[in-house]
């Protein structure tokens, strides 16, 4: 089974409910690691009521701290409030359109020559980054750190799969890419084709 951190990176949840008392890892440490790779709201659930534990949770990156026992209705209301706040305006561009291609990262959708395709979470995350910085060359290590978090900079096979999948969805000819191009010397850049 995948670790909780890998699940967060791969599935990109809208919100994380995190119990402090986990069997294999300290919940505070996991909260810090999640915060390094995700902006999703984190609600920590715990039986620890002491002020130092609450403060530690917030310092680790939690957005809310709920102590046990708690009402499921109250937890659901807190989660709904968090989701409302997190749906505010995005700092990334997330959109691109020309006469052949239309991309909307927030809805994980690309339309190439009238054909609508759904992007995977990893494809959308990579595309969101390169769209925000057109023509900038990103090294494979930078892209992997963005996609998977620290410690995954050598997972080049996984990055190649994301790139190949994305090119199949946004390139008129995936074997000769014009949007998501490979830069001389390595790395990748998004080249707008505005006409």
Backbone torsions as a table, in degrees:
resi	resn	phi	psi	omega
1	UNK	NA	140.5	-179.6
2	UNK	-67.1	151.9	177.1
3	UNK	-70.8	158.7	178.8
4	UNK	-58.2	-35.7	-179.2
5	UNK	-66.6	-41.9	178.0
6	UNK	-63.3	-40.2	178.4
7	UNK	-62.3	-40.0	178.7
8	UNK	-64.2	-44.6	-179.0
9	UNK	-65.4	-46.2	-175.5
10	UNK	-74.0	-41.4	-173.1
11	UNK	-93.5	-16.8	179.8
12	UNK	45.8	66.9	-178.2
13	UNK	-66.0	156.9	177.0
14	UNK	-76.2	-27.2	-179.5
15	UNK	-153.7	149.6	178.4
16	UNK	-118.6	127.1	170.7
17	UNK	-103.5	117.7	-170.0
18	UNK	-124.6	117.8	176.5
19	UNK	-80.4	135.4	179.5
20	UNK	-66.8	-38.6	-176.3
21	UNK	-89.5	82.9	179.0
22	UNK	-100.3	151.2	-175.2
23	UNK	-70.6	-35.8	-172.0
24	UNK	-107.2	-13.6	-177.3
25	UNK	-149.7	149.1	176.5
26	UNK	-68.7	128.7	-177.5
27	UNK	-60.0	-34.6	178.2
28	UNK	-66.2	-41.8	178.6
29	UNK	-65.1	-41.9	179.3
30	UNK	-64.1	-38.7	177.8
31	UNK	-59.2	-45.4	178.1
32	UNK	-60.9	-42.2	179.9
33	UNK	-66.2	-40.9	177.6
34	UNK	-61.7	-42.2	-177.8
35	UNK	-63.4	-27.5	178.1
36	UNK	-68.3	-26.7	-173.2
37	UNK	-118.2	-3.4	-175.0
38	UNK	-147.6	146.0	174.6
39	UNK	-101.4	7.2	-179.8
40	UNK	-62.1	140.6	176.2
41	UNK	-60.0	142.6	179.7
42	UNK	-120.5	124.2	172.5
43	UNK	-109.7	120.0	178.0
44	UNK	-89.3	134.4	178.2
45	UNK	-113.4	130.9	-175.7
46	UNK	-162.1	159.2	172.6
47	UNK	-93.5	-0.6	-178.8
48	UNK	-84.5	116.7	-173.9
49	UNK	-101.5	-9.2	-173.5
50	UNK	-68.3	146.1	-178.8
51	UNK	-55.3	-40.3	-177.7
52	UNK	-64.2	-31.9	176.7
53	UNK	-70.6	-42.4	178.9
54	UNK	-61.8	-47.5	179.3
55	UNK	-61.9	-41.6	178.7
56	UNK	-60.9	-39.6	177.9
57	UNK	-61.8	-45.6	179.5
58	UNK	-67.4	-38.2	178.4
59	UNK	-66.8	-27.3	178.4
60	UNK	-76.2	-13.0	177.6
61	UNK	118.5	3.9	179.5
62	UNK	-68.6	148.3	176.7
63	UNK	-96.5	-21.2	177.6
64	UNK	-152.3	158.3	-175.6
65	UNK	-138.6	113.6	-175.0
66	UNK	-116.1	125.8	-178.4
67	UNK	-96.2	148.2	179.3
68	UNK	-84.3	149.7	-7.1
69	UNK	-74.7	151.7	177.7
70	UNK	-138.0	157.9	178.8
71	UNK	-83.8	136.8	177.4
72	UNK	-62.9	-34.1	177.7
73	UNK	-64.1	-41.4	179.0
74	UNK	-66.5	-41.3	178.5
75	UNK	-62.9	-43.6	178.3
76	UNK	-61.9	-40.6	179.3
77	UNK	-65.4	-40.2	177.8
78	UNK	-64.3	-42.3	-180.0
79	UNK	-64.3	-42.6	178.6
80	UNK	-62.2	-41.1	178.6
81	UNK	-63.8	-41.6	178.2
82	UNK	-62.4	-44.0	-179.7
83	UNK	-63.9	-38.4	177.4
84	UNK	-60.4	-45.0	-179.7
85	UNK	-67.0	-36.9	-175.9
86	UNK	-76.1	-12.2	179.1
87	UNK	-86.7	13.6	178.0
88	UNK	-64.7	-177.7	-177.2
89	UNK	-60.7	138.2	-179.7
90	UNK	-83.1	145.6	179.2
91	UNK	-80.1	-21.1	-179.5
92	UNK	-87.8	155.1	-178.5
93	UNK	-64.8	-61.6	173.4
94	UNK	73.1	3.7	-179.4
95	UNK	-137.1	147.9	175.5
96	UNK	-153.8	144.0	176.8
97	UNK	-154.5	135.3	168.5
98	UNK	-141.0	-164.5	-175.2
99	UNK	-74.1	-11.3	178.8
100	UNK	-112.5	-34.6	-168.6
101	UNK	-127.4	137.6	171.4
102	UNK	-130.8	130.3	-178.9
103	UNK	-128.9	134.2	172.7
104	UNK	-131.7	101.2	-175.3
105	UNK	-65.2	-36.9	-176.0
106	UNK	-62.2	-32.3	176.8
107	UNK	-98.8	5.0	179.7
108	UNK	52.3	51.9	-174.9
109	UNK	-132.7	138.3	169.9
110	UNK	-129.5	144.6	177.7
111	UNK	-126.8	110.9	179.5
112	UNK	-110.6	114.9	-179.2
113	UNK	50.5	43.9	176.4
114	UNK	85.5	-6.0	-179.6
115	UNK	-97.2	117.5	-177.2
116	UNK	-84.5	130.6	-179.0
117	UNK	-134.6	143.8	177.8
118	UNK	-92.9	133.5	177.8
119	UNK	-89.0	145.9	173.1
120	UNK	-73.3	163.1	176.6
121	UNK	-55.8	-41.7	-179.7
122	UNK	-67.8	-40.2	178.0
123	UNK	-62.8	-43.9	179.9
124	UNK	-64.2	-40.1	-178.5
125	UNK	-66.0	-43.1	178.1
126	UNK	-65.8	-44.2	-178.7
127	UNK	-64.6	-37.8	178.2
128	UNK	-59.4	-41.9	-179.8
129	UNK	-65.9	-49.5	-175.6
130	UNK	-71.8	-30.2	175.9
131	UNK	-66.3	-34.2	179.9
132	UNK	-70.2	-18.0	-177.8
133	UNK	-135.4	66.2	-176.4
134	UNK	-58.6	142.3	177.9
135	UNK	70.3	-5.1	176.3
136	UNK	-77.6	132.9	178.6
137	UNK	-85.5	124.2	175.3
138	UNK	-103.5	132.5	176.0
139	UNK	-72.2	158.1	174.9
140	UNK	-55.9	-37.1	-179.6
141	UNK	-64.4	-41.1	178.5
142	UNK	-63.6	-43.2	-179.6
143	UNK	-65.5	-40.7	179.1
144	UNK	-66.6	-38.8	177.9
145	UNK	-63.7	-38.6	178.4
146	UNK	-68.2	-40.9	-176.7
147	UNK	-77.2	-44.4	-169.4
148	UNK	-113.8	-18.1	-178.0
149	UNK	96.9	175.8	-179.3
150	UNK	-60.2	144.2	177.4
151	UNK	94.3	-4.5	-179.5
152	UNK	-113.4	16.5	-173.9
153	UNK	-65.0	-14.4	-179.7
154	UNK	-99.8	6.7	-177.1
155	UNK	-84.5	59.1	-174.4
156	UNK	-65.2	-32.8	178.3
157	UNK	-62.3	-41.8	178.8
158	UNK	-64.8	-40.0	178.7
159	UNK	-64.7	-42.9	179.0
160	UNK	-59.2	-39.3	178.8
161	UNK	-63.6	-41.1	178.6
162	UNK	-64.9	-44.8	-180.0
163	UNK	-61.2	-47.1	-179.8
164	UNK	-61.0	-44.6	179.0
165	UNK	-62.4	-41.8	-180.0
166	UNK	-66.3	-42.3	179.4
167	UNK	-63.3	-35.0	177.7
168	UNK	-63.4	-25.4	-175.4
169	UNK	-97.2	-22.5	-175.9
170	UNK	-119.1	-11.1	-176.1
171	UNK	-99.4	131.6	172.9
172	UNK	-58.7	-37.2	175.7
173	UNK	-132.3	94.5	-175.8
174	UNK	-56.3	-25.9	-179.9
175	UNK	-77.4	-13.6	177.7
176	UNK	-136.2	73.0	-171.5
177	UNK	-65.3	141.5	176.2
178	UNK	-118.2	-18.3	178.5
179	UNK	-95.2	-62.3	-179.9
180	UNK	-97.8	91.1	-170.4
181	UNK	-97.9	152.4	173.1
182	UNK	-88.2	126.1	-177.8
183	UNK	-81.9	149.4	174.5
184	UNK	-57.5	133.1	-178.8
185	UNK	85.9	1.1	177.9
186	UNK	104.5	159.2	-178.3
187	UNK	99.0	172.1	-174.8
188	UNK	-136.7	149.2	178.1
189	UNK	-143.2	151.5	173.6
190	UNK	-94.5	124.2	179.7
191	UNK	-108.2	106.1	176.7
192	UNK	-60.9	144.3	-179.9
193	UNK	-116.5	41.7	-175.7
194	UNK	-65.7	137.2	179.8
195	UNK	-121.1	NA	NA
